[in-house]
Amino acid sequence: MNIETVVVGDLQTNCYIAYDPETKETVIIDPGAAHAAILKKIEEKKLKPLYILHTHGHPDHFGSTDEIKKATGARVMVHNDDAHILQSKILSLRGMFYNSTKVDRNLKEGDEIRFGKEKLKVIHTPGHSKGCICFYSEADSILFSGDTMFKSDVGRTDLPGGSEKELAISIKKLFNLPDSTRVLPGHGRETTIADEKETWRRWYGE
């Protein structure tokens, strides 16, 4: 799996463009803003977007979804518990309106997304929001963690649908992945499962 990263928006969201190098079939993960920059990268690499995947339903992760869907015809996917957010015209905390976007498929735990010879598995990780999910490539040992897990940090739980208890359960669930797993978060630098286990032990002694 090849991966391009475009950092977008005021909150510096990591939009990941993952693709099969042979077929060029592509998924776009969390296009939070800057649709022109994302589409330019897709054009430069001559990619074929099939799906737009969302780790959760916060506007900094889907702000340009509607424009990219219209430009590419890619199908929009998000967990069922956050689908209603994308499908409603909302006013964000920053005072910006976001257009509604039709969700083509509601995802759930264990679902698989295939593009070319690549495959991502859905892991439901509520806590930052009810519908938070991660996308895991077992073949490449890569986890797209959204706002569930960051380098030396975890997602905030004080927004609607957040739960500190659920997030702790979700983090420990991710710790079942191999220690060598690369973690590509929704914001900031990448990390590994091994490093985040060590951070967790320092914080909580578990």
N, C-alpha and C positions, 0 to 999 in steps of 0.2 A: 504494500500500500504506500502510495506517495501522498504527502501532505503539504499543502501550502497554507500559510497563516496570514490573514489580513487583520490588523488591529483596527477596530472601528469605534467611532463615537466618543462622546465626552468621557465615558466611563472605561474607555480602553478595553472593550470586549474583544476577546480572541474569536474571530470567525475562522473556522477550519474548513478547508476545501480538500477533501480526501478522495483519491481516485485510483482506479486500477490502471497501472501504467501501460498495459497492453490494449485494452478496449477503450480507455479514456472515460469509461462510465464513472460518474462522479456523484458524491453527496456533499451538500453544503450545510455545515453545522453552525447554528446561531448567527445568522446574518443580522447583526444588531443595528447597523447603519451603513452609510457609504456604499450604496448599491453599485454606483458607477465603478468604484475601485474593485469590488468583488467581481463584477461582470468583466472588467478589463483583464483581471487575472485569468478568468475562465477562457476568455478569447485568446490570450497570449499562449496558453497551454493547449488550446484546441480541445477543450474538455466537453463532455456530454452530461450535463446535470440531469439526474433522474429524480433526486429527492432533496428537499430542504428539511433538515432535521433540527428539532429544538430540544435542548436539555431542560427547558422549563419556559413558563409563560411570562417572563418579565420583559418589558419593552426594550431594554438595552440588549436583548438577545433576539428580538424579532422585528426591530424597527424597519428593516428594508425587505422583509419577506415578501410583501405584496408586489413590490417592483421587480424583484428577482423572479417570482413566480410568473408574472406577466411576460418577462423577457425570455424565459427559458422553457416554460411549460412544466417545470419540475413540480412534483407532488409534495404537498406540505404535510409533515408528520409531527405530532406532539403527543404527550401522554394525555389520556382521557381527562384526568383531573385538572389539567390546565388548558384544555382545548377552548373552553368558553372565553378565555381572555383574548386569544388571537382572533376569535370570531366576533368580538365586540369592539366598536370604536371607543377608545378609552382616552382619558386625559391622564398623562403620566404625572409622577411627582414633580417633574421638572416643568410642568405646564405646557407640554407638547401633546398634540393630538396624534394618535396612531390609527391609521385606517384598519378596518376589519379585514381579515384574510380567511378565506375558506380553507378549513382543514380537510385534507383528503383521506387521512387515516389516523385514527386514535391508537396510540401505542400502549402496550402493557408489558409487564415483566415477562421476560423470556422471548419476546418477539425478535425476529431476525430481519435485518435489512441487507439485501444482496445487491452488489453493483459490480459487474464484471466477475472476476474470480474472488472478490473481496466480500467479507461478511462482518457485520456489526451486530452484536447482541444487546438487547435492551435490559438494563438493570434499574429497577425502580428504587430511587433513593430519596424519599420524602424527608422534609426537614427545613430546607430553605423555602420550598413551596410544596404544596400537596402533590403536584405532578412532576417533581424533579426526577429526571432520569439521567443515567450515564450510558454511553455507547462503548462497548468493549470488543476489541479485535483480539481473539485468542491467538490467531496465527501470527500476528505482529506484536503481541503483548503490549497493546496500547489501550488506554482508557481515556475517553473524552469525558471529563468529570463535571463540566458545567460549573455551577456555583455550589456544588456539594463539597468538593475538596480542592483546596489551593495548596501552594507551596507553604508549609509551616502554618497553615490556617484552615478554617472551615467556613462554610457559608453562614451568613447572618440569619437569625431566626425571628427577628422582630417585625417582619412584614406579614401581611395577611396570608394565612395558610402555613406560616412557619411554626416549627416546633423543635425546641432544643432536645427533647427526649427522642423524637423520631430521627433527628439528624444524627444523634449519637449511635442509634441502631444502624443507620445507613452507613456511617463511617466504618463501623466494625464489620459490616457486611462486605464492604470493599476490601477490607484487610484480609479476606479469604482469597483474594487474587494473588498470583505469584509476586514475591517481593520485587522482582526485576521489572514489573510492569511500569511502563512510562505513563505518567499521568499528565494529560494536557488539559489544563483548567480553563474556565471561562474568562479569567483575568490573570495576568501576571505570568511568571515563568513556569516552565514544566518542572515536575518532580518525579518521585517514584513511590511506589507503595512502601518499600522498605524505609525510606526517609520519613514518610508520614507516620508510620508505626512508631518510629523513634520519637518524633515530635509528640505524639499522643501519650507515649509512656512518660515523657518529661512533664507533661501537663497534668496527667491524671493518675499516673502510677499504675496503669493497667497494661 
